[in-house]
């Protein structure tokens, strides 16, 4: 009977270690996903800024052409 309690306690201990390690990896995965997404969002913002600069330059060029045509 003493061996049965040791086995039960050892099993509970091992299951608790496994459960704790899964939570840690889940939290790490969430942090990695957040970091991954923040890089992508920053890249998108930069691309939008470049697009706006190109559109502004095209608008200015059209205005210059219209001013020359008179």
C-alpha positions as CSV (number, residue, x, y, z in Angstrom):
1,X,0.0,0.0,0.0
2,X,2.9,2.3,0.7
3,X,4.2,1.9,-2.9
4,X,0.8,2.7,-4.3
5,X,0.8,6.1,-2.6
6,X,4.3,6.8,-3.9
7,X,3.2,6.0,-7.4
8,X,0.1,8.2,-7.1
9,X,2.1,11.1,-5.6
10,X,4.8,10.8,-8.3
11,X,2.1,10.7,-11.0
12,X,0.5,13.9,-9.6
13,X,3.9,15.6,-9.4
14,X,4.8,14.7,-13.0
15,X,1.4,15.8,-14.3
16,X,1.7,19.2,-12.5
17,X,5.2,19.7,-14.0
18,X,3.8,19.0,-17.5
19,X,0.9,21.3,-17.0
20,X,3.1,24.1,-15.8
21,X,5.5,23.7,-18.7
22,X,2.7,23.9,-21.2
23,X,1.5,27.2,-19.8
24,X,5.0,28.7,-20.1
25,X,5.3,27.6,-23.7
26,X,1.9,29.0,-24.5
27,X,2.8,32.3,-23.0
28,X,6.1,32.3,-24.9
29,X,4.3,31.5,-28.1
30,X,1.8,34.4,-27.5
31,X,4.7,36.8,-27.0
32,X,6.4,35.6,-30.1
33,X,3.2,36.0,-32.1
34,X,2.8,39.5,-30.8
35,X,6.4,40.4,-31.7
36,X,5.9,38.8,-35.2
37,X,2.8,40.8,-35.8
38,X,4.3,44.1,-34.5
39,X,7.1,43.8,-37.1
40,X,4.6,43.2,-39.9
41,X,2.4,46.1,-38.8
42,X,5.5,48.4,-38.7
43,X,6.4,47.3,-42.2
44,X,2.8,48.0,-43.4
45,X,2.9,51.5,-41.9
46,X,6.2,52.2,-43.6
47,X,4.8,51.0,-46.9
48,X,1.7,53.2,-46.5
49,X,4.0,56.2,-45.8
50,X,6.0,55.5,-49.0
51,X,2.8,55.1,-51.0
52,X,1.5,58.5,-49.7
53,X,4.8,60.1,-50.7
54,X,4.5,58.6,-54.2
55,X,1.0,59.8,-54.6
56,X,1.9,63.3,-53.4
57,X,4.8,63.4,-55.9
58,X,2.5,62.3,-58.7
59,X,-0.1,65.0,-57.8
60,X,2.6,67.6,-57.8
61,X,3.9,66.5,-61.1
62,X,0.3,66.7,-62.6
63,X,0.0,70.2,-61.2
64,X,3.3,71.2,-62.8
65,X,2.2,69.8,-66.1
66,X,-1.1,71.6,-66.0
67,X,0.6,74.9,-65.0
68,X,2.9,74.6,-68.1
69,X,0.0,73.9,-70.4
70,X,-1.7,76.9,-69.0
